[in-house]
Amino acid sequence: MDLRQIRYFIMVAEELSFSRAAERLNMAQPPLSQEIRKLEEELGVTLFHRTKRQVELSDSGRVFLEEARRTLLQVDRTIKATQLADDGRIGHLTIGFVDSTDIVIDIIKKFREGFPKIHLDLREMTTEQQVKALYKKEIHVGFIRSKQHNEILTSEICCDESLSLVLPENHHLASLSKVPIHLLANEPFIMFPRHLGTKFYDLIISYFWGHNISLNVVQEAIQMHTIVNLVATGMGISVVPSSVESIKRSGIVYKKIQETTPKVNLYISWRQDEKSTIVDHFLTVAREAYLSSQSKS
């Protein structure tokens, strides 16, 4: 049995006439009758009761007609889904991210608008966790704080950032428009553990060392929003990427450091051998978002 025979059967069942069905199928009647006979022989049932005057569906034929229509409908759906998958418009995408900042939210929102049938699996992870997950093929793309370029991974900038201070709103430095870095020398800092973001951590430590300041780290937290919440408790202050300022919370203020701060870019990273059309579409959306942000700055 093949799909062609099923379609022939449905046409005859709808017309209850071999001649009319053959005309609609643009074929001669004898070959059509032969195909229906072959189908009946393969199934071992009689699908039609034939007389010289009329053609009627048998009880078996009525059951087969219902199932045949379902089969063709499912085949059509399967073909359409396959074509959409090949075009990167249906499927799934697993995304890692360090912070749910405005740029990440904007990229994901625009991607969902353009590709609504793609299921997104979002995972909040540190940079180090994402890099490992990319190596293991556990995520497709990641938003990370370190540049990656080797035989396995590659990356592109998706957001240019500097460093910002986050202070309790009643902190003695909160009234300043910009904070001179030497005033931070004895402040208690809340930071993330070095092993969860080595390059980013070392960049911050080196920046302060360059101004003869050794950070007094009194508390560690993994995620940026947790760091911001701890600052609100008054436990200490912190230095964060400028995009974290999109995290709004009562009890804190964001301030710029008076001295020039290093770039702490956000990167989008993926595997060099990635062949997914869905990933290509996502990267295109991310690049367009970055170019748009550059034109506005």
C-alpha positions as a Python dict, from the first residue, in 0.01 Angstrom:
ca = {
    (1, 'M'): (0, 0, 0),
    (2, 'D'): (125, 348, -82),
    (3, 'L'): (-5, 702, -53),
    (4, 'R'): (-98, 706, -420),
    (5, 'Q'): (-338, 414, -372),
    (6, 'I'): (-487, 580, -64),
    (7, 'R'): (-555, 897, -260),
    (8, 'Y'): (-712, 694, -542),
    (9, 'F'): (-937, 520, -291),
    (10, 'I'): (-1051, 846, -132),
    (11, 'M'): (-1132, 994, -470),
    (12, 'V'): (-1348, 694, -568),
    (13, 'A'): (-1514, 696, -225),
    (14, 'E'): (-1602, 1064, -262),
    (15, 'E'): (-1737, 1026, -618),
    (16, 'L'): (-1882, 675, -581),
    (17, 'S'): (-1797, 646, -947),
    (18, 'F'): (-1479, 506, -1102),
    (19, 'S'): (-1530, 708, -1419),
    (20, 'R'): (-1575, 1042, -1241),
    (21, 'A'): (-1287, 967, -1004),
    (22, 'A'): (-1062, 879, -1300),
    (23, 'E'): (-1160, 1205, -1468),
    (24, 'R'): (-1070, 1407, -1158),
    (25, 'L'): (-742, 1221, -1130),
    (26, 'N'): (-671, 1284, -1499),
    (27, 'M'): (-619, 914, -1569),
    (28, 'A'): (-797, 630, -1750),
    (29, 'Q'): (-1055, 424, -1562),
    (30, 'P'): (-901, 73, -1608),
    (31, 'P'): (-571, 158, -1432),
    (32, 'L'): (-770, 317, -1148),
    (33, 'S'): (-983, 6, -1108),
    (34, 'Q'): (-670, -209, -1108),
    (35, 'E'): (-511, -4, -829),
    (36, 'I'): (-823, -31, -613),
    (37, 'R'): (-828, -410, -673),
    (38, 'K'): (-463, -432, -564),
    (39, 'L'): (-545, -232, -250),
    (40, 'E'): (-835, -463, -164),
    (41, 'E'): (-620, -770, -220),
    (42, 'E'): (-346, -631, 4),
    (43, 'L'): (-593, -548, 278),
    (44, 'G'): (-786, -872, 233),
    (45, 'V'): (-1121, -690, 238),
    (46, 'T'): (-1380, -557, -6),
    (47, 'L'): (-1383, -177, 0),
    (48, 'F'): (-1656, -121, -259),
    (49, 'H'): (-1971, -304, -362),
    (50, 'R'): (-1987, -270, -741),
    (51, 'T'): (-2280, -317, -974),
    (52, 'K'): (-2332, -203, -1331),
    (53, 'R'): (-2537, 89, -1203),
    (54, 'Q'): (-2363, 202, -887),
    (55, 'V'): (-2065, 187, -656),
    (56, 'E'): (-2111, 178, -278),
    (57, 'L'): (-1871, 170, 12),
    (58, 'S'): (-1868, -149, 214),
    (59, 'D'): (-1864, -137, 594),
    (60, 'S'): (-1488, -198, 576),
    (61, 'G'): (-1463, 74, 313),
    (62, 'R'): (-1632, 330, 538),
    (63, 'V'): (-1388, 255, 822),
    (64, 'F'): (-1092, 266, 584),
    (65, 'L'): (-1210, 601, 440),
    (66, 'E'): (-1210, 763, 784),
    (67, 'E'): (-863, 634, 869),
    (68, 'A'): (-728, 709, 520),
    (69, 'R'): (-829, 1074, 552),
    (70, 'R'): (-657, 1094, 891),
    (71, 'T'): (-346, 935, 744),
    (72, 'L'): (-323, 1183, 458),
    (73, 'L'): (-384, 1474, 696),
    (74, 'Q'): (-100, 1354, 921),
    (75, 'V'): (126, 1307, 618),
    (76, 'D'): (55, 1664, 507),
    (77, 'R'): (130, 1792, 858),
    (78, 'T'): (452, 1592, 870),
    (79, 'I'): (565, 1730, 534),
    (80, 'K'): (488, 2086, 639),
    (81, 'A'): (666, 2043, 974),
    (82, 'T'): (969, 1894, 799),
    (83, 'Q'): (983, 2185, 555),
    (84, 'L'): (953, 2436, 841),
    (85, 'A'): (1228, 2257, 1032),
    (86, 'D'): (1454, 2265, 728),
    (87, 'D'): (1391, 2639, 704),
    (88, 'G'): (1466, 2683, 1074),
    (89, 'R'): (1111, 2787, 1162),
    (90, 'I'): (1013, 2497, 1384),
    (91, 'G'): (1213, 2308, 1644),
    (92, 'H'): (1382, 2403, 1970),
    (93, 'L'): (1670, 2620, 2088),
    (94, 'T'): (1848, 2598, 2424),
    (95, 'I'): (1993, 2930, 2538),
    (96, 'G'): (2222, 2997, 2831),
    (97, 'F'): (2254, 3346, 2983),
    (98, 'V'): (2444, 3508, 3268),
    (99, 'D'): (2204, 3796, 3331),
    (100, 'S'): (1852, 3874, 3215),
    (101, 'T'): (1958, 4221, 3101),
    (102, 'D'): (1769, 4439, 2856),
    (103, 'I'): (1979, 4331, 2556),
    (104, 'V'): (1920, 3960, 2625),
    (105, 'I'): (1548, 4016, 2680),
    (106, 'D'): (1527, 4224, 2362),
    (107, 'I'): (1701, 3959, 2150),
    (108, 'I'): (1483, 3678, 2284),
    (109, 'K'): (1166, 3884, 2239),
    (110, 'K'): (1248, 3970, 1878),
    (111, 'F'): (1339, 3609, 1802),
    (112, 'R'): (1009, 3484, 1943),
    (113, 'E'): (820, 3738, 1736),
    (114, 'G'): (993, 3624, 1417),
    (115, 'F'): (994, 3250, 1493),
    (116, 'P'): (694, 3179, 1718),
    (117, 'K'): (693, 2802, 1653),
    (118, 'I'): (1044, 2747, 1790),
    (119, 'H'): (1044, 2630, 2151),
    (120, 'L'): (1299, 2816, 2365),
    (121, 'D'): (1464, 2654, 2665),
    (122, 'L'): (1624, 2933, 2871),
    (123, 'R'): (1886, 2847, 3133),
    (124, 'E'): (2040, 3096, 3374),
    (125, 'M'): (2404, 2989, 3409),
    (126, 'T'): (2740, 3142, 3488),
    (127, 'T'): (2990, 3203, 3209),
    (128, 'E'): (3198, 2901, 3309),
    (129, 'Q'): (2891, 2677, 3322),
    (130, 'Q'): (2784, 2791, 2977),
    (131, 'V'): (3125, 2731, 2824),
    (132, 'K'): (3123, 2376, 2960),
    (133, 'A'): (2766, 2328, 2838),
    (134, 'L'): (2863, 2443, 2488),
    (135, 'Y'): (3149, 2194, 2480),
    (136, 'K'): (2909, 1918, 2587),
    (137, 'K'): (2640, 2034, 2339),
    (138, 'E'): (2396, 2088, 2626),
    (139, 'I'): (2307, 2437, 2501),
    (140, 'H'): (2305, 2582, 2148),
    (141, 'V'): (2409, 2940, 2226),
    (142, 'G'): (2517, 3127, 2537),
    (143, 'F'): (2535, 3487, 2656),
    (144, 'I'): (2867, 3502, 2839),
    (145, 'R'): (3121, 3747, 2983),
    (146, 'S'): (3433, 3613, 2814),
    (147, 'K'): (3540, 3601, 2450),
    (148, 'Q'): (3569, 3251, 2305),
    (149, 'H'): (3761, 3163, 1990),
    (150, 'N'): (3920, 2825, 1942),
    (151, 'E'): (3875, 2513, 1732),
    (152, 'I'): (3546, 2433, 1913),
    (153, 'L'): (3384, 2761, 2020),
    (154, 'T'): (3350, 3108, 1876),
    (155, 'S'): (3179, 3428, 1992),
    (156, 'E'): (3074, 3779, 1895),
    (157, 'I'): (3007, 4093, 2097),
    (158, 'C'): (2636, 4152, 2145),
    (159, 'C'): (2659, 4436, 2398),
    (160, 'D'): (2928, 4696, 2473),
    (161, 'E'): (2947, 4762, 2846),
    (162, 'S'): (3144, 4940, 3111),
    (163, 'L'): (3145, 4898, 3489),
    (164, 'S'): (2894, 5056, 3726),
    (165, 'L'): (2881, 5079, 4102),
    (166, 'V'): (2574, 4962, 4289),
    (167, 'L'): (2535, 5118, 4635),
    (168, 'P'): (2273, 5116, 4910),
    (169, 'E'): (2060, 5427, 4859),
    (170, 'N'): (2163, 5561, 5202),
    (171, 'H'): (2536, 5506, 5138),
    (172, 'H'): (2760, 5807, 5207),
    (173, 'L'): (2877, 5803, 4840),
    (174, 'A'): (2525, 5780, 4693),
    (175, 'S'): (2490, 6156, 4664),
    (176, 'L'): (2787, 6187, 4424),
    (177, 'S'): (2719, 6202, 4050),
    (178, 'K'): (3042, 6009, 3986),
    (179, 'V'): (3248, 5828, 4249),
    (180, 'P'): (3629, 5874, 4253),
    (181, 'I'): (3782, 5530, 4270),
    (182, 'H'): (4012, 5609, 4564),
    (183, 'L'): (3703, 5651, 4786),
    (184, 'L'): (3628, 5279, 4738),
    (185, 'A'): (3952, 5161, 4896),
    (186, 'N'): (3806, 5049, 5230),
    (187, 'E'): (3453, 4962, 5124),
    (188, 'P'): (3310, 4611, 5180),
    (189, 'F'): (3241, 4451, 4842),
    (190, 'I'): (2998, 4181, 4732),
    (191, 'M'): (3138, 3979, 4441),
    (192, 'F'): (3078, 3656, 4253),
    (193, 'P'): (3315, 3358, 4305),
    (194, 'R'): (3621, 3370, 4079),
    (195, 'H'): (3584, 3011, 3955),
    (196, 'L'): (3243, 3093, 3806),
    (197, 'G'): (3376, 3373, 3585),
    (198, 'T'): (3754, 3380, 3593),
    (199, 'K'): (3822, 3631, 3314),
    (200, 'F'): (3556, 3876, 3425),
    (201, 'Y'): (3661, 3848, 3790),
    (202, 'D'): (4029, 3901, 3708),
    (203, 'L'): (3946, 4201, 3490),
    (204, 'I'): (3773, 4371, 3784),
    (205, 'I'): (4047, 4284, 4033),
    (206, 'S'): (4318, 4404, 3792),
    (207, 'Y'): (4132, 4730, 3732),
    (208, 'F'): (4127, 4810, 4103),
    (209, 'W'): (4484, 4688, 4151),
    (210, 'G'): (4583, 4934, 3880),
    (211, 'H'): (4453, 5207, 4109),
    (212, 'N'): (4629, 5061, 4414),
    (213, 'I'): (4311, 4919, 4562),
    (214, 'S'): (4274, 4566, 4695),
    (215, 'L'): (3904, 4481, 4710),
    (216, 'N'): (3767, 4389, 5052),
    (217, 'V'): (3528, 4110, 4951),
    (218, 'V'): (3294, 4031, 5242),
    (219, 'Q'): (3031, 3827, 5061),
    (220, 'E'): (2997, 3623, 4741),
    (221, 'A'): (2689, 3555, 4527),
    (222, 'I'): (2651, 3372, 4199),
    (223, 'Q'): (2396, 3580, 4006),
    (224, 'M'): (2394, 3956, 3945),
    (225, 'H'): (2038, 4006, 4067),
    (226, 'T'): (2136, 3834, 4393),
    (227, 'I'): (2433, 4069, 4429),
    (228, 'V'): (2200, 4366, 4375),
    (229, 'N'): (1960, 4233, 4640),
    (230, 'L'): (2244, 4186, 4889),
    (231, 'V'): (2360, 4543, 4829),
    (232, 'A'): (2007, 4656, 4917),
    (233, 'T'): (2047, 4490, 5258),
    (234, 'G'): (2344, 4717, 5333),
    (235, 'M'): (2599, 4432, 5349),
    (236, 'G'): (2829, 4609, 5108),
    (237, 'I'): (2863, 4760, 4763),
    (238, 'S'): (2946, 4603, 4430),
    (239, 'V'): (3073, 4671, 4082),
    (240, 'V'): (2866, 4526, 3797),
    (241, 'P'): (2836, 4547, 3418),
    (242, 'S'): (2644, 4858, 3318),
    (243, 'S'): (2362, 4649, 3167),
    (244, 'V'): (2276, 4530, 3518),
    (245, 'E'): (2133, 4878, 3576),
    (246, 'S'): (1821, 4743, 3402),
    (247, 'I'): (1758, 4550, 3726),
    (248, 'K'): (1546, 4799, 3917),
    (249, 'R'): (1513, 4760, 4292),
    (250, 'S'): (1424, 4985, 4580),
    (251, 'G'): (1701, 5055, 4828),
    (252, 'I'): (1987, 5080, 4578),
    (253, 'V'): (2139, 5333, 4339),
    (254, 'Y'): (2372, 5288, 4044),
    (255, 'K'): (2669, 5521, 4001),
    (256, 'K'): (2953, 5563, 3755),
    (257, 'I'): (3315, 5550, 3862),
    (258, 'Q'): (3488, 5878, 3786),
    (259, 'E'): (3792, 5710, 3630),
    (260, 'T'): (3767, 5530, 3296),
    (261, 'T'): (3659, 5170, 3343),
    (262, 'P'): (3749, 4873, 3120),
    (263, 'K'): (3506, 4720, 2876),
    (264, 'V'): (3316, 4419, 3010),
    (265, 'N'): (3140, 4318, 2692),
    (266, 'L'): (2862, 4064, 2677),
    (267, 'Y'): (2928, 3799, 2412),
    (268, 'I'): (2709, 3548, 2234),
    (269, 'S'): (2889, 3219, 2188),
    (270, 'W'): (2823, 2898, 1995),
    (271, 'R'): (3002, 2593, 1857),
    (272, 'Q'): (3210, 2625, 1540),
    (273, 'D'): (3056, 2305, 1404),
    (274, 'E'): (2698, 2417, 1469),
    (275, 'K'): (2489, 2352, 1156),
    (276, 'S'): (2144, 2439, 1289),
    (277, 'T'): (1947, 2684, 1075),
    (278, 'I'): (1766, 2787, 1395),
    (279, 'V'): (2096, 2897, 1550),
    (280, 'D'): (2174, 3093, 1232),
    (281, 'H'): (1842, 3275, 1264),
    (282, 'F'): (1907, 3352, 1631),
    (283, 'L'): (2253, 3489, 1557),
    (284, 'T'): (2106, 3711, 1285),
    (285, 'V'): (1856, 3856, 1534),
    (286, 'A'): (2137, 3911, 1790),
    (287, 'R'): (2356, 4087, 1531),
    (288, 'E'): (2071, 4312, 1422),
    (289, 'A'): (2001, 4404, 1785),
    (290, 'Y'): (2368, 4488, 1841),
    (291, 'L'): (2387, 4705, 1527),
    (292, 'S'): (2068, 4881, 1633),
    (293, 'S'): (2212, 4955, 1978),
    (294, 'Q'): (2533, 5088, 1820),
    (295, 'S'): (2342, 5326, 1593),
    (296, 'K'): (2156, 5467, 1894),
    (297, 'S'): (2470, 5523, 2102),
}
